[in-house]
Each structure stands twice: as structure tokens, then as C-alpha cells.
Amino acid sequence: MIDLSEGERRTGELEYVRKVKYHVEDINGVEVTSFEVPYIRYFAEDELVYLEALLDFKNTDDLVKRIDENKLGRKTIEKVFAYRLKQAGSGFEPWPIEPVLLPSLVHNDAQPNPVYEFNAGSGAIELASLTYGLNRFLFSYTVSINGIEDFLFMGVLNKGFYKEVYILRNIEPMAIIKYNVYV
């Protein structure tokens, strides 16, 4: 485990944004720097990079202000859940005992690719497509991390007065994170 938690932002002053532990994972001989994702309600600093990219915020400060409005009772951006997934007889099941690990988009080489169709047998991406249908996403991407193809799947569903944002880790240990963004 390495410590990259000293950031430029003053997250200690924010109620919902937290500094978290970083890990160096060895995935098929490739080092990937990952961070622990809080289970519910709270956001890791590196999660903001994901949301900023998916929701087209101009800067991180605007995103942090929207998240921080939750303490005033306003529903703006909320994390619904962050689960690790384990393979079970009937598919994938939530495994909340272990924390979710997501690769840092800042500390790794991340290459996004738009998704127009999925390939059968591609794990969490197939799960997302079967559950929601890729045609229902406003847009979706797979992300290659440090040369590992389809490491992540990210998509946004439009639900009328709010949007659902999904991030799926497609490499073991697999995970799913869901956010609701009220517009």
C-alpha cells in the first residue's frame, strides 16, 4: 500500500469528500494504483475525477459544491452504493465485506473507448447490458487501464428528473458503484 493521500484540495473541511487508502495491485504482471471507495454516502477524492468526466463539470470545485449541498438536505449528487461482486452459482452477488477498489484515473494511464455494442462473456459489462441494455444508456465507455483492456465500464442512464451513473470494475475483484445525480 502506498500513500498518495496528500492532495491540493482541502478535503478535511468537506463533509462528504474523504481521503482514502491507496493500493498497488498486481494484475497479470501490470501494476495498477487503486483507491478504496467508501461504501455509501461518502466520496473518495479520486471518485470526483470519474464524476467530473462523466457529468461534464467545468471544474472539481463546482462538483464538490454540489456534493456538499447534501448536508443542507438538498439531493444533488448521492452515492447509492458501492459493492464488490463475487461470482455465485446464479451470476454475480454483492459482497460488502471487502471495500471496492477502483483504479485512479490520475495515477494510471487511462484510455476511454465509447461502447456501441458488447461482446458476450465480458463479465460486468455483459451484466450491465443484460440488466439495463446498452441502448438505454445516454452514453457509455469502457476504460483501459495501463494497457489492460475493458478494465472499467462507465455509463449514464437518463431517468427524467435525475440521472443514474454506473461504474463497473470488470477485472477481479469486480465491483459496481451507482450514483444518482439530480438535475
MDAnalysis code that builds the backbone (N, CA, C; Angstrom):
import MDAnalysis as mda
import numpy as np

u = mda.Universe.empty(549, n_residues=183, atom_resindex=np.repeat(np.arange(183), 3), trajectory=True)
u.add_TopologyAttr("name", ["N", "CA", "C"] * 183)
u.add_TopologyAttr("resid", np.arange(1, 184))
u.add_TopologyAttr("resname", ["MET", "ILE", "ASP", "LEU", "SER", "GLU", "GLY", "GLU", "ARG", "ARG", "THR", "GLY", "GLU", "LEU", "GLU", "TYR", "VAL", "ARG", "LYS", "VAL", "LYS", "TYR", "HIS", "VAL", "GLU", "ASP", "ILE", "ASN", "GLY", "VAL", "GLU", "VAL", "THR", "SER", "PHE", "GLU", "VAL", "PRO", "TYR", "ILE", "ARG", "TYR", "PHE", "ALA", "GLU", "ASP", "GLU", "LEU", "VAL", "TYR", "LEU", "GLU", "ALA", "LEU", "LEU", "ASP", "PHE", "LYS", "ASN", "THR", "ASP", "ASP", "LEU", "VAL", "LYS", "ARG", "ILE", "ASP", "GLU", "ASN", "LYS", "LEU", "GLY", "ARG", "LYS", "THR", "ILE", "GLU", "LYS", "VAL", "PHE", "ALA", "TYR", "ARG", "LEU", "LYS", "GLN", "ALA", "GLY", "SER", "GLY", "PHE", "GLU", "PRO", "TRP", "PRO", "ILE", "GLU", "PRO", "VAL", "LEU", "LEU", "PRO", "SER", "LEU", "VAL", "HIS", "ASN", "ASP", "ALA", "GLN", "PRO", "ASN", "PRO", "VAL", "TYR", "GLU", "PHE", "ASN", "ALA", "GLY", "SER", "GLY", "ALA", "ILE", "GLU", "LEU", "ALA", "SER", "LEU", "THR", "TYR", "GLY", "LEU", "ASN", "ARG", "PHE", "LEU", "PHE", "SER", "TYR", "THR", "VAL", "SER", "ILE", "ASN", "GLY", "ILE", "GLU", "ASP", "PHE", "LEU", "PHE", "MET", "GLY", "VAL", "LEU", "ASN", "LYS", "GLY", "PHE", "TYR", "LYS", "GLU", "VAL", "TYR", "ILE", "LEU", "ARG", "ASN", "ILE", "GLU", "PRO", "MET", "ALA", "ILE", "ILE", "LYS", "TYR", "ASN", "VAL", "TYR", "VAL"])
u.atoms.positions = np.array([
    [0.849, -1.174, 0.000],
    [0.000, 0.000, 0.000],
    [0.892, 1.233, 0.000],
    [0.522, 2.238, -0.788],
    [1.270, 3.478, -0.822],
    [0.370, 4.610, -0.381],
    [0.955, 5.719, 0.019],
    [0.166, 6.845, 0.491],
    [0.286, 7.987, -0.501],
    [-0.768, 8.234, -1.233],
    [-0.830, 9.364, -2.152],
    [-1.934, 10.317, -1.706],
    [-2.266, 10.295, -0.434],
    [-3.463, 10.969, 0.037],
    [-3.312, 12.471, 0.237],
    [-2.129, 13.026, 0.097],
    [-1.981, 14.464, 0.255],
    [-2.357, 15.148, -1.044],
    [-3.516, 15.761, -1.085],
    [-3.984, 16.420, -2.299],
    [-3.943, 17.926, -2.150],
    [-4.204, 18.627, -3.243],
    [-4.224, 20.077, -3.213],
    [-5.526, 20.594, -2.609],
    [-6.611, 19.845, -2.755],
    [-7.897, 20.259, -2.228],
    [-7.915, 20.130, -0.717],
    [-8.693, 20.973, -0.085],
    [-8.804, 20.930, 1.370],
    [-9.979, 20.035, 1.743],
    [-9.837, 18.747, 1.524],
    [-10.969, 17.845, 1.731],
    [-11.294, 17.656, 3.199],
    [-10.384, 17.982, 4.091],
    [-10.673, 17.851, 5.510],
    [-11.829, 18.732, 5.935],
    [-12.076, 19.820, 5.183],
    [-13.153, 20.741, 5.512],
    [-14.497, 20.279, 4.956],
    [-14.495, 19.323, 4.067],
    [-15.719, 18.890, 3.416],
    [-16.294, 17.675, 4.116],
    [-17.602, 17.674, 4.234],
    [-18.257, 16.608, 4.976],
    [-18.333, 15.299, 4.202],
    [-18.525, 15.367, 2.891],
    [-18.794, 14.159, 2.123],
    [-17.629, 13.660, 1.284],
    [-16.539, 14.410, 1.197],
    [-15.381, 14.007, 0.401],
    [-14.261, 13.615, 1.356],
    [-13.738, 12.404, 1.180],
    [-12.760, 11.845, 2.117],
    [-11.465, 11.441, 1.431],
    [-10.393, 11.475, 2.196],
    [-9.137, 10.874, 1.756],
    [-9.216, 9.395, 2.098],
    [-8.721, 8.559, 1.221],
    [-8.820, 7.112, 1.419],
    [-7.467, 6.459, 1.172],
    [-7.394, 5.173, 1.470],
    [-6.164, 4.407, 1.253],
    [-5.984, 4.080, -0.222],
    [-4.727, 4.065, -0.634],
    [-4.353, 3.654, -1.985],
    [-3.668, 2.301, -1.911],
    [-3.825, 1.516, -2.951],
    [-3.201, 0.198, -3.051],
    [-2.529, 0.086, -4.412],
    [-1.448, -0.670, -4.461],
    [-0.842, -1.016, -5.741],
    [-1.201, -2.467, -6.003],
    [-2.025, -2.692, -7.019],
    [-2.461, -4.037, -7.374],
    [-1.561, -4.583, -8.473],
    [-1.296, -5.872, -8.416],
    [-0.567, -6.551, -9.486],
    [-1.590, -7.379, -10.255],
    [-1.931, -6.917, -11.454],
    [-2.933, -7.593, -12.274],
    [-2.232, -8.130, -13.512],
    [-2.044, -9.444, -13.530],
    [-1.350, -10.108, -14.646],
    [-0.002, -9.459, -14.952],
    [0.739, -9.122, -13.892],
    [2.066, -8.540, -14.066],
    [2.079, -7.043, -14.327],
    [0.925, -6.394, -14.326],
    [0.836, -4.950, -14.549],
    [0.459, -4.280, -13.231],
    [1.229, -3.262, -12.826],
    [0.914, -2.534, -11.602],
    [-0.168, -1.496, -11.871],
    [-1.179, -1.492, -11.008],
    [-2.286, -0.545, -11.111],
    [-2.475, 0.091, -9.740],
    [-2.438, 1.419, -9.685],
    [-2.684, 2.138, -8.439],
    [-4.189, 2.313, -8.286],
    [-4.734, 1.774, -7.193],
    [-6.175, 1.819, -6.948],
    [-6.453, 2.473, -5.607],
    [-7.676, 2.917, -5.432],
    [-8.089, 3.522, -4.167],
    [-9.344, 2.821, -3.659],
    [-9.532, 2.869, -2.340],
    [-10.721, 2.282, -1.718],
    [-11.890, 3.248, -1.874],
    [-13.028, 2.712, -2.278],
    [-14.232, 3.515, -2.471],
    [-15.119, 3.345, -1.239],
    [-15.492, 4.447, -0.577],
    [-16.426, 4.319, 0.548],
    [-17.728, 3.666, 0.091],
    [-18.307, 2.854, 0.950],
    [-19.467, 2.028, 0.622],
    [-20.686, 2.849, 0.215],
    [-21.023, 3.862, 0.979],
    [-22.247, 4.622, 0.725],
    [-22.059, 6.035, 1.268],
    [-22.742, 6.973, 0.712],
    [-22.828, 8.355, 1.172],
    [-21.576, 9.186, 0.929],
    [-20.402, 8.694, 1.291],
    [-19.177, 9.473, 1.172],
    [-18.480, 9.208, -0.154],
    [-17.652, 10.164, -0.567],
    [-16.929, 10.086, -1.829],
    [-15.432, 10.152, -1.557],
    [-14.672, 9.338, -2.262],
    [-13.215, 9.445, -2.226],
    [-12.813, 10.572, -3.173],
    [-11.674, 11.202, -2.886],
    [-11.202, 12.282, -3.756],
    [-11.118, 11.833, -5.215],
    [-10.607, 10.638, -5.446],
    [-10.423, 10.174, -6.820],
    [-11.742, 9.853, -7.514],
    [-12.805, 9.608, -6.758],
    [-14.119, 9.405, -7.380],
    [-14.585, 10.666, -8.094],
    [-14.158, 11.812, -7.587],
    [-14.559, 13.078, -8.191],
    [-14.085, 13.180, -9.634],
    [-12.928, 12.597, -9.932],
    [-12.405, 12.610, -11.302],
    [-13.354, 11.841, -12.221],
    [-13.849, 10.693, -11.755],
    [-14.808, 9.903, -12.537],
    [-16.075, 10.722, -12.805],
    [-16.643, 11.291, -11.737],
    [-17.895, 12.029, -11.878],
    [-17.718, 13.291, -12.712],
    [-16.589, 13.958, -12.539],
    [-16.323, 15.169, -13.313],
    [-16.283, 14.854, -14.808],
    [-15.669, 13.750, -15.162],
    [-15.581, 13.363, -16.574],
    [-16.944, 12.935, -17.125],
    [-17.684, 12.132, -16.367],
    [-18.966, 11.617, -16.855],
    [-20.061, 12.677, -16.893],
    [-20.013, 13.622, -15.968],
    [-21.091, 14.602, -15.859],
    [-20.736, 15.949, -16.470],
    [-19.561, 16.059, -17.062],
    [-19.143, 17.259, -17.786],
    [-19.154, 18.507, -16.910],
    [-18.579, 18.407, -15.715],
    [-18.409, 19.581, -14.869],
    [-17.208, 20.370, -15.359],
    [-17.269, 21.690, -15.241],
    [-16.173, 22.534, -15.704],
    [-14.937, 22.400, -14.814],
    [-15.167, 22.236, -13.511],
    [-14.037, 22.032, -12.601],
    [-14.495, 21.258, -11.376],
    [-13.531, 20.771, -10.645],
    [-13.822, 19.932, -9.485],
    [-14.516, 20.712, -8.380],
    [-14.202, 21.995, -8.237],
    [-14.821, 22.789, -7.175],
    [-16.339, 22.862, -7.334],
    [-16.836, 22.991, -8.570],
    [-18.287, 23.001, -8.796],
    [-18.915, 21.675, -8.381],
    [-18.251, 20.587, -8.696],
    [-18.736, 19.260, -8.322],
    [-18.761, 19.103, -6.803],
    [-17.694, 19.540, -6.137],
    [-17.616, 19.434, -4.675],
    [-18.720, 20.262, -4.030],
    [-19.000, 21.443, -4.559],
    [-20.079, 22.279, -4.014],
    [-21.426, 21.578, -4.144],
    [-21.666, 20.935, -5.295],
    [-22.929, 20.209, -5.488],
    [-23.051, 19.057, -4.490],
    [-21.966, 18.321, -4.294],
    [-21.984, 17.208, -3.335],
    [-22.198, 17.734, -1.928],
    [-21.540, 18.835, -1.595],
    [-21.609, 19.379, -0.238],
    [-22.993, 19.937, 0.095],
    [-23.834, 20.192, -0.916],
    [-25.200, 20.650, -0.662],
    [-26.044, 19.570, 0.006],
    [-25.583, 18.329, -0.002],
    [-26.313, 17.252, 0.674],
    [-26.471, 17.538, 2.158],
    [-25.488, 18.209, 2.767],
    [-25.592, 18.481, 4.202],
    [-26.689, 19.497, 4.509],
    [-27.147, 20.226, 3.501],
    [-28.254, 21.163, 3.674],
    [-29.604, 20.496, 3.417],
    [-29.573, 19.197, 3.148],
    [-30.800, 18.457, 2.897],
    [-31.220, 18.438, 1.442],
    [-30.421, 19.044, 0.574],
    [-30.732, 19.035, -0.857],
    [-30.159, 17.782, -1.489],
    [-30.953, 17.099, -2.266],
    [-30.460, 15.940, -3.016],
    [-29.859, 16.457, -4.310],
    [-28.559, 16.368, -4.438],
    [-27.891, 16.835, -5.650],
    [-27.156, 15.685, -6.316],
    [-26.149, 15.167, -5.641],
    [-25.402, 14.008, -6.118],
    [-25.264, 13.072, -4.932],
    [-25.785, 11.867, -5.052],
    [-25.671, 10.921, -3.946],
    [-25.122, 9.599, -4.449],
    [-24.305, 8.992, -3.602],
    [-23.832, 7.647, -3.911],
    [-24.855, 6.684, -3.335],
    [-25.405, 5.834, -4.181],
    [-26.418, 4.884, -3.745],
    [-25.751, 3.671, -3.109],
    [-24.714, 3.126, -3.770],
    [-23.967, 2.009, -3.198],
    [-22.657, 1.814, -3.933],
    [-21.764, 1.087, -3.287],
    [-20.503, 0.629, -3.891],
    [-20.277, -0.782, -3.366],
    [-20.454, -1.782, -4.221],
    [-20.328, -3.188, -3.827],
    [-19.230, -3.879, -4.618],
    [-18.507, -4.738, -3.928],
    [-17.699, -5.721, -4.638],
    [-18.646, -6.807, -5.099],
    [-18.346, -7.416, -6.217],
    [-19.180, -8.503, -6.725],
    [-18.394, -9.794, -6.675],
    [-19.050, -10.858, -6.252],
    [-18.397, -12.166, -6.283],
    [-19.225, -13.091, -7.159],
    [-18.535, -13.990, -7.815],
    [-19.196, -14.956, -8.693],
    [-19.973, -15.947, -7.838],
    [-21.233, -16.151, -8.179],
    [-22.072, -17.123, -7.478],
    [-22.684, -18.048, -8.526],
    [-23.386, -19.058, -8.074],
    [-23.983, -20.020, -8.992],
    [-24.922, -19.392, -10.003],
    [-25.662, -18.360, -9.587],
    [-26.642, -17.739, -10.478],
    [-26.147, -16.424, -11.076],
    [-24.882, -16.127, -10.957],
    [-24.343, -14.877, -11.508],
    [-23.497, -14.158, -10.478],
    [-23.607, -12.843, -10.440],
    [-22.834, -12.027, -9.515],
    [-23.693, -11.632, -8.328],
    [-23.079, -11.614, -7.130],
    [-23.772, -11.198, -5.918],
    [-22.959, -10.111, -5.234],
    [-23.638, -9.153, -4.562],
    [-22.904, -8.132, -3.809],
    [-22.097, -8.767, -2.686],
    [-20.916, -8.227, -2.437],
    [-20.025, -8.726, -1.396],
    [-19.518, -7.523, -0.610],
    [-20.322, -7.006, 0.349],
    [-19.968, -5.756, 1.026],
    [-18.879, -5.879, 2.093],
    [-18.352, -7.076, 2.321],
    [-17.356, -7.263, 3.376],
    [-16.036, -6.580, 3.026],
    [-15.614, -6.688, 1.786],
    [-14.360, -6.082, 1.337],
    [-14.658, -4.751, 0.642],
    [-13.775, -3.754, 0.788],
    [-14.018, -2.480, 0.103],
    [-13.815, -2.601, -1.407],
    [-14.524, -1.771, -2.136],
    [-14.369, -1.689, -3.588],
    [-13.059, -0.975, -3.891],
    [-12.321, -1.491, -4.869],
    [-11.110, -0.829, -5.340],
    [-11.342, -0.358, -6.771],
    [-11.100, 0.919, -7.008],
    [-11.167, 1.477, -8.358],
    [-9.789, 2.000, -8.733],
    [-9.395, 1.862, -9.984],
    [-8.101, 2.406, -10.392],
    [-8.152, 3.934, -10.423],
    [-7.099, 4.552, -9.972],
    [-7.002, 6.004, -10.024],
    [-6.814, 6.432, -11.476],
    [-7.670, 7.317, -11.950],
    [-7.529, 7.825, -13.314],
    [-6.388, 8.833, -13.409],
    [-5.943, 9.345, -12.265],
    [-4.851, 10.313, -12.224],
    [-3.493, 9.619, -12.229],
    [-3.362, 8.517, -11.494],
    [-2.072, 7.854, -11.304],
    [-1.826, 6.688, -12.252],
    [-2.755, 6.415, -13.152],
    [-2.609, 5.339, -14.138],
    [-2.830, 5.904, -15.534],
    [-2.434, 5.140, -16.537],
    [-2.697, 5.511, -17.926],
    [-4.088, 4.999, -18.285],
    [-5.056, 5.908, -18.379],
    [-6.448, 5.543, -18.649],
    [-6.830, 5.968, -20.062],
    [-7.377, 5.027, -20.839],
    [-7.801, 5.286, -22.216],
    [-9.280, 4.932, -22.367],
    [-10.181, 5.941, -22.476],
    [-11.609, 5.643, -22.650],
    [-11.938, 5.269, -24.092],
    [-12.910, 4.379, -24.250],
    [-13.387, 3.956, -25.567],
    [-14.913, 3.926, -25.538],
    [-15.586, 4.622, -26.464],
    [-17.050, 4.571, -26.488],
    [-17.547, 3.148, -26.753],
    [-18.681, 2.798, -26.144],
    [-19.263, 1.463, -26.318],
    [-20.506, 1.587, -27.183],
    [-20.538, 0.820, -28.258],
    [-21.707, 0.793, -29.134],
    [-22.414, -0.555, -29.066],
    [-21.678, -1.603, -28.745],
    [-22.242, -2.940, -28.551],
    [-21.289, -3.691, -27.636],
    [-21.778, -4.759, -27.025],
    [-20.920, -5.502, -26.104],
    [-20.635, -6.882, -26.664],
    [-19.541, -7.452, -26.206],
    [-19.172, -8.815, -26.588],
    [-19.637, -9.768, -25.501],
    [-20.295, -10.838, -25.873],
    [-20.769, -11.823, -24.897],
    [-19.593, -12.373, -24.108],
    [-19.821, -12.594, -22.830],
    [-18.786, -13.168, -21.979],
    [-17.816, -12.147, -21.431],
    [-18.196, -10.861, -21.441],
    [-17.274, -9.843, -20.957],
    [-17.591, -9.393, -19.535],
    [-18.047, -10.298, -18.690],
    [-18.180, -10.065, -17.254],
    [-19.173, -8.987, -16.883],
    [-18.686, -7.983, -16.144],
    [-19.554, -6.932, -15.626],
    [-20.187, -6.117, -16.740],
    [-19.502, -5.973, -17.864],
    [-20.084, -5.240, -18.990],
    [-21.317, -5.978, -19.500],
    [-21.224, -7.296, -19.592],
    [-22.380, -8.096, -20.001],
    [-23.493, -7.966, -18.968],
    [-23.136, -7.959, -17.681],
    [-24.116, -7.785, -16.617],
    [-24.858, -6.457, -16.787],
    [-24.129, -5.382, -17.069],
    [-24.758, -4.069, -17.260],
    [-25.677, -4.077, -18.470],
    [-25.240, -4.695, -19.529],
    [-26.047, -4.719, -20.741],
    [-27.312, -5.548, -20.550],
    [-27.189, -6.697, -19.884],
    [-28.360, -7.540, -19.651],
    [-29.341, -6.863, -18.703],
    [-28.823, -6.143, -17.708],
    [-29.679, -5.503, -16.719],
    [-30.344, -4.254, -17.271],
    [-29.572, -3.408, -17.941],
    [-30.082, -2.103, -18.361],
    [-30.218, -1.961, -19.865],
    [-29.482, -2.754, -20.634],
    [-29.485, -2.611, -22.085],
    [-28.632, -1.430, -22.500],
    [-27.628, -1.671, -23.313],
    [-26.744, -0.582, -23.723],
    [-27.494, 0.506, -24.476],
    [-28.588, 0.153, -25.135],
    [-29.338, 1.163, -25.874],
    [-30.047, 2.142, -24.942],
    [-30.144, 1.834, -23.664],
    [-30.789, 2.731, -22.712],
    [-29.823, 3.760, -22.131],
    [-28.528, 3.511, -22.234],
    [-27.553, 4.459, -21.710],
    [-27.489, 5.684, -22.613],
    [-27.422, 6.883, -22.016],
    [-27.180, 8.096, -22.797],
    [-25.849, 7.969, -23.511],
    [-24.858, 7.519, -22.767],
    [-23.548, 7.207, -23.323],
    [-22.853, 6.256, -22.371],
    [-21.918, 5.504, -22.897],
    [-21.162, 4.571, -22.066],
    [-19.771, 4.389, -22.656],
    [-18.846, 4.043, -21.776],
    [-17.447, 3.863, -22.151],
    [-16.886, 2.637, -21.467],
    [-15.932, 2.005, -22.118],
    [-15.035, 1.103, -21.416],
    [-13.736, 1.877, -21.262],
    [-12.990, 1.557, -20.230],
    [-11.732, 2.248, -19.977],
    [-10.643, 1.207, -19.827],
    [-9.591, 1.369, -20.611],
    [-8.405, 0.523, -20.480],
    [-7.458, 1.214, -19.507],
    [-6.923, 0.447, -18.569],
    [-6.012, 0.988, -17.561],
    [-4.657, 0.322, -17.733],
    [-3.619, 1.124, -17.941],
    [-2.242, 0.627, -18.098],
    [-2.164, -0.527, -19.098],
    [-2.934, -0.436, -20.164],
    [-2.909, -1.453, -21.213],
    [-3.837, -2.632, -20.986],
    [-4.521, -2.695, -19.852],
    [-5.478, -3.776, -19.576],
    [-6.825, -3.358, -20.169],
    [-7.240, -4.054, -21.216],
    [-8.467, -3.708, -21.940],
    [-9.712, -3.934, -21.081],
    [-10.725, -3.087, -21.289],
    [-12.042, -3.218, -20.642],
    [-11.942, -3.361, -19.130],
    [-11.047, -2.630, -18.507],
    [-10.898, -2.672, -17.050],
    [-12.170, -2.143, -16.382],
    [-12.723, -1.068, -16.944],
    [-13.909, -0.426, -16.378],
    [-14.990, -0.265, -17.438],
    [-16.231, -0.233, -16.970],
    [-17.365, 0.179, -17.789],
    [-18.014, 1.339, -17.052],
    [-18.292, 2.428, -17.756],
    [-18.949, 3.579, -17.146],
    [-20.101, 4.001, -18.043],
    [-21.256, 4.247, -17.448],
    [-22.407, 4.645, -18.243],
    [-23.347, 5.545, -17.475],
    [-24.151, 6.310, -18.215],
    [-25.120, 7.231, -17.632],
    [-26.493, 6.916, -18.218],
    [-27.469, 6.691, -17.336],
    [-28.868, 6.477, -17.728],
    [-29.673, 7.725, -17.393],
    [-30.548, 8.155, -18.303],
    [-31.415, 9.296, -18.052],
    [-32.738, 8.784, -17.493],
    [-33.101, 9.239, -16.301],
    [-34.347, 8.815, -15.659],
    [-35.341, 9.967, -15.534],
    [-35.252, 10.941, -16.426],
    [-36.163, 12.083, -16.371],
    [-35.587, 13.202, -15.534],
    [-36.032, 13.310, -14.274],
    [-35.556, 14.400, -13.430],
    [-34.233, 14.082, -12.730],
    [-33.684, 12.913, -12.966],
    [-32.349, 12.600, -12.448],
    [-31.651, 11.628, -13.388],
    [-30.349, 11.481, -13.184],
    [-29.544, 10.549, -13.974],
    [-28.922, 9.528, -13.038],
    [-28.790, 8.314, -13.532],
    [-28.079, 7.274, -12.797],
    [-26.727, 7.079, -13.464],
    [-25.675, 7.121, -12.664],
    [-24.317, 6.920, -13.157],
    [-23.827, 5.588, -12.612],
    [-23.311, 4.743, -13.495],
    [-22.794, 3.433, -13.107],
    [-21.321, 3.333, -13.469],
    [-20.548, 2.792, -12.542],
    [-19.152, 2.447, -12.799],
    [-19.004, 0.988, -12.412],
    [-18.555, 0.171, -13.351],
    [-18.359, -1.254, -13.089],
    [-16.901, -1.607, -13.314],
    [-16.314, -2.250, -12.338],
    [-14.962, -2.775, -12.485],
    [-15.108, -4.170, -13.070],
    [-14.503, -4.404, -14.212],
    [-14.669, -5.649, -14.951],
    [-13.524, -6.627, -14.723],
    [-12.549, -6.257, -13.901],
    [-11.392, -7.091, -13.582],
    [-11.510, -7.498, -12.119],
    [-11.174, -8.752, -11.811],
    [-11.244, -9.211, -10.415],
    [-10.359, -8.360, -9.522],
    [-10.844, -7.956, -8.357],
    [-12.178, -8.160, -7.802],
    [-13.179, -7.198, -8.436],
    [-14.227, -7.763, -9.031],
    [-15.230, -6.977, -9.743],
    [-16.050, -6.141, -8.758],
    [-16.612, -5.038, -9.269],
    [-17.369, -4.143, -8.396],
    [-18.363, -3.338, -9.218],
    [-19.366, -2.792, -8.521],
    [-20.335, -1.884, -9.141],
    [-20.586, -0.731, -8.181],
    [-20.613, 0.483, -8.740],
    [-20.908, 1.684, -7.969],
    [-22.034, 2.411, -8.698],
    [-23.022, 2.884, -7.940],
    [-24.158, 3.602, -8.525],
    [-24.317, 4.950, -7.829],
    [-24.544, 5.981, -8.644],
    [-24.800, 7.333, -8.149],
    [-26.107, 7.827, -8.754],
    [-26.830, 8.645, -8.009],
    [-27.972, 9.377, -8.548],
    [-27.584, 10.845, -8.606],
    [-27.809, 11.466, -9.758],
    [-27.471, 12.874, -9.959],
    [-28.762, 13.597, -10.318],
    [-29.184, 14.498, -9.438],
    [-30.443, 15.217, -9.636],
    [-30.168, 16.508, -10.386],
    [-30.938, 16.737, -11.448],
    [-30.712, 17.913, -12.300],
    [-31.762, 18.977, -12.068],
])
